[in-house]
Amino acid sequence: VIAETIADAAESLKRGKGLAEPLIEKGMLPPLALQMIKVGEETGDLEPMLNKVADVFDGEVRTSIKRLLTLLEPALIVGLGLIVAGIIVSIMLAILGANDLAI
């Protein structure tokens, strides 16, 4: 799907139409990115606008990763705690079982 969109955009550029039109038709990018690309084409400053779009998405990805790691850390701590508790219980059961055999 992405390759098809890129091919359509390249074909549109060859025909002299522009980059934003096929991207808007496919709806692959968020509206903010599409508007920024369209404005960049209209003003003739497409490269800086694409860099701004990349910066915005980079920031969103970094924020998402930070949120994921923030949620993952407590889950890992709880998981490791359960594993350690299981090991302790199994050791205690083995010790108590050995005491029962001696009597």
RAZI-V501537 format. One record per backbone hydrogen bond with DSSP energy under -0.5 kcal/mol. CO is the residue of the C=O (numbers start at 0). NH is the residue of the N-H. If there is no record, write none. Layout:
# RAZI-V501537
[[CO | NH] [CO | NH]]
This chain:
# RAZI-V501537
[[0 | 4] [1 | 5] [2 | 6] [3 | 7] [4 | 8] [5 | 9] [6 | 10] [7 | 11] [8 | 12] [9 | 13] [10 | 14] [11 | 16] [11 | 17] [12 | 15] [18 | 22] [19 | 23] [20 | 24] [21 | 25] [22 | 26] [22 | 27] [29 | 33] [30 | 34] [31 | 35] [32 | 36] [33 | 37] [34 | 38] [35 | 39] [36 | 40] [37 | 41] [38 | 42] [39 | 43] [39 | 44] [44 | 48] [45 | 49] [46 | 50] [47 | 51] [48 | 52] [49 | 53] [50 | 54] [51 | 55] [52 | 56] [53 | 57] [54 | 58] [55 | 59] [56 | 60] [57 | 61] [58 | 62] [59 | 63] [60 | 64] [61 | 65] [62 | 66] [63 | 67] [64 | 68] [65 | 69] [66 | 70] [67 | 71] [68 | 72] [69 | 73] [70 | 74] [71 | 75] [72 | 76] [73 | 77] [74 | 78] [75 | 79] [76 | 80] [77 | 81] [78 | 82] [79 | 83] [80 | 84] [81 | 85] [82 | 86] [83 | 87] [84 | 88] [85 | 89] [86 | 90] [87 | 91] [88 | 92] [89 | 93] [90 | 94] [91 | 95] [92 | 96] [93 | 97] [94 | 98] [95 | 99] [96 | 100] [97 | 101] [98 | 102]]
